[in-house]
Amino acid sequence: MTGTGFWWILLASGLYGLVHSFLASNGFKRRVCERLGQSIYRRFYRLFFSIMAGVMLLPILLLAALLPDREIYTIPTPWVYLTLAIQAAAAAGVIFAVMHTGAMRFLGVYQLFARQDPQPEKLVVGGLYRRVRHPIYTFSLVFLWLTPLMSWNILALNLAFSAYMLIGSVFEEDKLVEQFGKAYEDYRRQTPRIIPRLKSKDK
């Protein structure tokens, strides 16, 4: 840990999490909506949020790449092929989960080019979301922790991103309850948060 960028990366990631969560909060969104109007907010805010999230992430990735680092372990052959295969499946799972909620809507592109005023989001409870409430986080965690090479800088990134997803999912659900009310509360009672249920729950 000494002589690496471990603590700097954790600090930068913590600041990223605070700013990202602030921009995603319902309170901040309401203030933006009040100032700009509902139509402009629905059309532009999601894309702005996506771009800002990507831009703010770049310095953290640069820190991990440029600061001094030391290897902790490397997964040996042939086990590395298994972990790479699982990582590929996890990456596909992330993509599928995003597409299930509407990839272009998720990024904010749909809202920007919609001919009419974009409609509010709908609660998605089918597909992967039938098994787990946050499949994007589930697959992302699998992808992060099966990296074939672990160093102190990568460990700092993994710890920071994992903490952000686990803590962020709690705050995200508070917003979803506010947005969807009893429908989300019922869904939350029936569906696990991060670790998926392999079998359907009997009703």
Legacy VTK file of the C-alpha trace (Angstrom):
# vtk DataFile Version 3.0
C-alpha trace
ASCII
DATASET POLYDATA
POINTS 203 float
0.000 0.000 0.000
2.894 2.347 0.801
4.389 3.953 -2.294
1.223 3.494 -4.353
-1.749 5.683 -5.271
-4.118 3.690 -3.037
-5.222 6.481 -0.667
-5.309 9.196 -3.348
-7.582 7.032 -5.482
-9.889 6.339 -2.530
-10.065 10.063 -1.746
-10.786 11.015 -5.371
-13.391 8.278 -5.627
-15.096 9.491 -2.451
-15.334 13.012 -3.874
-16.716 11.574 -7.109
-19.356 9.662 -5.171
-20.449 12.764 -3.267
-20.797 14.917 -6.398
-22.428 12.121 -8.391
-24.955 11.435 -5.622
-25.732 15.146 -5.278
-26.437 15.464 -9.009
-28.655 12.353 -8.848
-30.627 13.459 -5.790
-34.319 14.236 -6.160
-33.856 17.517 -4.323
-31.286 18.808 -6.813
-33.357 17.528 -9.741
-36.419 19.373 -8.437
-34.450 22.622 -8.193
-33.189 22.210 -11.757
-36.728 21.422 -12.940
-38.108 24.519 -11.186
-35.488 26.776 -12.778
-35.511 25.348 -16.305
-39.056 24.044 -16.581
-40.235 20.441 -16.752
-39.941 20.124 -20.528
-36.288 21.223 -20.675
-35.450 19.186 -17.604
-36.901 15.974 -19.025
-35.202 16.516 -22.362
-31.685 17.446 -21.261
-30.945 16.510 -17.658
-30.314 12.778 -18.042
-27.826 13.342 -20.873
-26.097 16.075 -18.851
-25.878 13.693 -15.896
-24.406 10.884 -18.043
-21.789 13.167 -19.596
-20.797 14.622 -16.222
-20.484 11.136 -14.709
-18.127 10.085 -17.512
-16.043 13.259 -17.409
-15.634 13.140 -13.622
-14.601 9.484 -13.764
-11.679 10.108 -16.130
-9.331 11.765 -13.566
-9.798 8.824 -11.188
-8.890 6.338 -13.905
-5.872 8.478 -14.813
-4.734 8.446 -11.186
-4.954 4.652 -11.142
-2.933 4.440 -14.363
-0.287 7.085 -13.627
0.399 6.899 -9.883
2.989 4.389 -8.582
1.537 0.925 -8.096
2.469 -2.577 -6.925
1.010 -5.931 -7.919
-0.827 -7.940 -5.242
-1.594 -11.083 -7.242
-2.174 -12.450 -10.731
-4.625 -15.275 -11.413
-2.579 -18.080 -13.011
-3.349 -20.115 -16.117
-5.666 -21.974 -16.678
-7.893 -20.334 -14.012
-7.526 -16.940 -15.629
-9.526 -18.166 -18.641
-12.430 -19.055 -16.362
-12.394 -15.645 -14.664
-12.175 -13.883 -18.034
-15.166 -15.869 -19.293
-17.180 -14.942 -16.195
-16.135 -11.300 -16.606
-17.340 -11.361 -20.218
-20.676 -12.817 -19.095
-20.948 -10.144 -16.387
-20.231 -7.379 -18.918
-22.951 -8.808 -21.156
-25.270 -8.846 -18.139
-24.646 -5.140 -17.508
-25.394 -4.329 -21.143
-28.550 -6.460 -21.125
-29.783 -4.855 -17.882
-29.227 -1.357 -19.291
-30.986 -2.279 -22.533
-33.892 -3.763 -20.581
-34.604 -0.369 -19.048
-33.935 1.336 -22.390
-30.274 2.034 -23.169
-30.930 5.306 -24.971
-33.214 6.489 -22.171
-30.631 5.387 -19.582
-27.978 7.562 -21.278
-30.347 10.451 -21.972
-30.189 10.249 -25.782
-33.853 9.242 -26.176
-35.019 12.233 -24.153
-32.902 14.606 -26.239
-34.290 13.538 -29.619
-37.878 12.677 -28.652
-40.301 14.545 -30.915
-42.723 15.065 -28.056
-42.144 15.921 -24.415
-40.514 12.724 -22.991
-42.767 10.794 -20.656
-41.709 9.969 -17.075
-39.836 6.733 -16.485
-41.766 3.521 -15.873
-40.977 1.004 -13.159
-39.236 -2.034 -14.682
-39.788 -5.295 -12.786
-39.409 -7.909 -15.543
-36.457 -9.772 -17.028
-33.331 -9.571 -14.882
-35.160 -7.162 -12.580
-37.482 -10.006 -11.651
-34.539 -11.764 -9.977
-32.702 -8.829 -8.410
-33.474 -5.132 -7.906
-30.077 -3.868 -9.084
-28.756 -6.224 -11.782
-26.395 -3.554 -13.136
-24.661 -3.388 -9.769
-24.699 -7.186 -9.359
-22.940 -7.812 -12.657
-20.586 -4.850 -12.157
-19.419 -6.239 -8.805
-18.730 -9.642 -10.371
-16.755 -7.969 -13.172
-14.704 -5.832 -10.773
-13.657 -8.558 -8.369
-12.720 -11.155 -10.982
-10.051 -8.981 -12.552
-7.123 -11.295 -13.422
-4.492 -8.870 -12.109
-4.913 -7.153 -8.749
-2.725 -4.237 -7.700
-3.071 -1.682 -4.906
-4.432 0.953 -7.281
-6.955 -1.465 -8.785
-7.940 -2.585 -5.281
-8.622 1.053 -4.341
-10.846 1.450 -7.409
-12.692 -1.784 -6.681
-13.279 -0.907 -3.025
-14.470 2.598 -3.894
-16.799 1.519 -6.695
-18.184 -1.379 -4.642
-18.909 0.895 -1.686
-20.533 3.439 -3.993
-22.807 0.821 -5.567
-23.825 -0.766 -2.258
-24.406 2.523 -0.451
-25.808 4.231 -3.542
-28.382 1.483 -4.040
-29.889 2.338 -0.648
-30.280 6.036 -1.524
-31.443 5.151 -5.021
-34.250 3.066 -3.573
-35.391 5.950 -1.377
-35.786 7.979 -4.570
-37.627 5.128 -6.288
-40.073 4.845 -3.387
-40.687 8.586 -3.662
-41.134 8.256 -7.427
-43.237 5.081 -7.669
-44.714 4.759 -4.174
-46.408 1.505 -3.144
-45.575 -0.195 -6.453
-41.868 -0.033 -5.642
-42.370 -0.921 -1.990
-44.206 -4.110 -3.035
-41.477 -4.916 -5.573
-38.756 -4.337 -2.968
-40.382 -6.724 -0.504
-40.495 -9.502 -3.090
-37.103 -9.080 -4.806
-33.534 -9.254 -3.409
-31.333 -6.152 -3.663
-27.936 -7.381 -4.933
-27.724 -11.193 -4.701
-30.243 -12.570 -7.215
-32.886 -15.147 -6.483
-32.392 -18.136 -8.764
-35.967 -19.370 -8.480
-39.170 -17.388 -8.795
-40.885 -16.652 -5.527
-44.188 -18.450 -5.180
-47.139 -16.102 -4.857
LINES 1 204
203 0 1 2 3 4 5 6 7 8 9 10 11 12 13 14 15 16 17 18 19 20 21 22 23 24 25 26 27 28 29 30 31 32 33 34 35 36 37 38 39 40 41 42 43 44 45 46 47 48 49 50 51 52 53 54 55 56 57 58 59 60 61 62 63 64 65 66 67 68 69 70 71 72 73 74 75 76 77 78 79 80 81 82 83 84 85 86 87 88 89 90 91 92 93 94 95 96 97 98 99 100 101 102 103 104 105 106 107 108 109 110 111 112 113 114 115 116 117 118 119 120 121 122 123 124 125 126 127 128 129 130 131 132 133 134 135 136 137 138 139 140 141 142 143 144 145 146 147 148 149 150 151 152 153 154 155 156 157 158 159 160 161 162 163 164 165 166 167 168 169 170 171 172 173 174 175 176 177 178 179 180 181 182 183 184 185 186 187 188 189 190 191 192 193 194 195 196 197 198 199 200 201 202
